[in-house]
Amino acid sequence: MSEIPGDLKFLKSHEWARVEGDGRVTVGISDHAQGLLGDLVYVDLPSVGDRVEAGTGAAVVESVKAASDVYSPVTGTVVAVNSDLADKPETINEDAFGEGWIFAVEIEDSEQLNELLDPDDYAALLDDAD
């Protein structure tokens, strides 16, 4: 298992959320999730200005094996997307917790962050799945 950054929160469906401190939350998929999907070949990004709901699909990642929805961990407005992924979706495979971020949301209700898994809980979830 790869190192899980201590500053992230997680959904059970393997999306991560990094609180940026300015009301923004950056979102991606975990290293574990990209490993399960295999080589990514396409990312369908949301549009800046889209409103996303916590727990609902906001983006799609497609690999040689399957396509998978990326759920937003929080409700809010999309304020940035990683447009570099259009030309280089494999960035998620290479750096899932860094350069492979997918979109950023201006959060409406910071209390939603308390409902996400902390890194230890996420690691336990992965251990239980093995």
N, C-alpha and C positions, 0 to 999 in steps of 0.2 A: 504494500500500500504506500502511496506517496505521502509526503508530508502535508498535513492539513493546516493552512495558515490560521493562527489564533485570532485574527481580527475579523473572521467571517462568521456569518450565520447561514443556516441551511434549511432548505425544505427537504422533506423525506424523499421527494422525487429528484433529488440531486442537483437542484439549482443552488448557487451560493449568492449571498448578498453582502456587500461591503458598505457599511455606513461611512459616508465621506465627511460628515460633520457640517455640511452646509445645506442639510435637508435633502441631500441626494443619496440614493442607494444605487451602487453599481451591481449589475447582475451578470452571472455567467453560469456555466455548468461545471460540475466538479471534475477533477482528474479521473475519479472512478467512473463517472458517467461517460466521459469521452473514451475511456478505455473499453467500456462495454460496447459503445457504438462502433468503434473502429475508425478507419480513415474517413474524416469528414470531407464532403465534396460540395456542399451547398449550405448556406445559411439564409433563411428568410427573416429579415429584420423587421421590427415594427418601424413606424414612421415617427419622427420627432413631432410631438404634439398629440400623439395618440394617448388616450386614457386607458390604463390597464388596471385590472382588478386582481387582487391577491388570489393566488391559486388557480388562475385561468391562463390559458395559452397566450403568449405575447410574441413568440418567435418560434421558428422551426429550424432544427438542425437535421441535415440529411447526410447519411453516411453510405458507404457501399453496402451496408447491411440493412438499414432501415431509416425511416424518418421519425423524428421525435419532437413533440411540442416542448417548448421551454416555457415553464410557468413563471409568472411574476410572483416574487415572494411578498410584494407589497402592492397596495393600491396607490395610484398616482398618475402623473403625466410623464410620458417619455420625453426626456430633455436632451438625450444624446444616444447615438447608435455607433457601433464600431464598424464604420463603412469599409474599413480595410479587409473585413472578413469576406466581402463580396468577391474580391480577387484572390484571397488567401484564406479559405475556411480552415485549412490545416493548422492555422495559428492556434486554434482551440486545442488540437492534439498536442501541440508543442508547448503551450504555456496556458493551461486552462485557468489558472488562478491569477494570471497577470494580463499579458497582451491579448489573451483570448476572451476578454470580457465581451459581452454581447450588447447590452443597452444599459442606460442609466435612467432612473425614475426620480422625479421630485415627489417625495412621499407626502401623502395627505394625513396619515395618522401614525405617528411614530410608535404608538402602543402595539401596532402589528409586529414590530420587531421582537417583542417579548414572546410571540408565539412561534418563533423560529428556533431551530436546534442550534445549540452552541457547538463548537468544534469537538468537544469530548462526546457529546450526545450523538453527533454525526458519526464519529469514529466507532462508537458502540453499535450504531445502526449497521455500519458496514461489516463489523465483526459478526453480528448476529446473522447477516445474510450469507456469510461464508459457510 
